[in-house]
């Protein structure tokens, strides 16, 4: 078992190692995930092309998990940054239970095709983007959101991560840029006291921890929660919805935070490599020290849910791979959930 752990630890980043050592749940999740992928012979997920076009389906069809729909409460104005030709499944779910709500859609990608029809049940509730109204152009100041409510949107949906490759360790700067662009647009248009639902990796990479630290500066830190994707999705994707309630940043703080995001985006464009600059202003060692316990608590239940979802699928993988039963016993010994985080 120590050889298995050592092998996994050798593949982790310096930011992930403290979590691997501190959380039995995270450690067991990585062991189980690695073994299942080995048995299935999984290849890395598809990457984003140089033109920024994704080989994955956009997040437009994925509905809001039932446990989140009602926790977000009644909303009046929804900003959907995952539009891509039609209201995202998340937005459609929320509009369905908030009959008086109004939504504004912004394309995630500039090449999104309009697929709405006259039978669209949310046609009267939802403002579709015009050509050129995509997240990146708005983040760059080259386009603006029409009909923004005077007080801002009380809910912003930002799930670009769902449209990116399954293997988050393969994400490049262009991928992370999409998440930062959504974060900037959300910050500029969310109402005081409003909520943000953003999809983030649950692998505690340095840039993910940095985004969480940034969110803590913007929202009430005690009202930030992480929620699993639907079971079929969480078994294969290390992602979660991070739900941030009660935006508390005043105009001055927002301007400062927005400048941090703009600087980060510009740096990503100028430099090549896998490391994104800091949003929160903290260097990695200080960032890890200040955020480790918070991130452990934030993702603890999500990691358990991902573990359970993968384990539920494991018998079928065993059957498909033709693995003998002693391999099942060996994996059970390696991946039992022990005490601690």
Buried (B, 14 or more C-beta within 10 A) or exposed (E): EEEBBEEBBEEBBEBBBBBBEBBBBBBBBBBBBBBBBEBEEEEEBBBBEEEBEBEEEBBBEBBBBEEBBEBBEEBBBBBBBBBBBBBBBBBBBBBBEBEEBBBBBBBBBBEBEBEBEEEBEBEEBBBBBEEEBBBBBBBBEEBEBEEBBEEBBBBBBBBBBBBBBBBBBBBBBBBBBBBBBBBBBBBBBBBBBBBBBBBBBBBBBBBBBBBBBBBBBBBEBEEBBBBBBBBEBBBBBBBBBBBBBBBBBEEEEBEEBBEBBBEBBEBBEEEEEEBBBBBBBBEBEEBBEBBBEBBBEBBBBBBBBBBBBBBEBBEEBBEEEEBEEEEEEBBEEBBEBEEEB
